């Protein structure tokens, strides 16, 4: 039997709106994944450390603060420096299309914007892990 997909869901920075992150965490959990929700106002360092400690396959970050062009690159750099860059980093929030394109070029996975289907998010995570994780 394949091991459960382990996902860290995080709210990074000063953004205090966590409803979307909690909805995604619940959807992934309902789909059979093990979800670790870090809570509000975490640092990139805290998120990457949690992913390492939890042996996560995926890190999902919710951002509504406008700091996405700082936070996502910082998380990617930390993942690389800790040799944890085999993990999917994806996210969601209010992110302009041009910034989404730039972040994808840097190595961030899909960035879901408001109104995205939880079914699409679950499918994306499952498909990515099935393709990229060596069990």
Buried (B, 14 or more C-beta within 10 A) or exposed (E): EEEEBBBBBBBBBEBEEBEBBEEBBBBBBEBEBBBBBBEBBBBBEBBBBBBBEBEBBBBBBBBBBBBBBBBBBBBBBBBEEBEBEEBBBBBBBEBEEEBBEBBEEEEBBBBBEEEBEBEEBBEBBBEBBEEEBEE
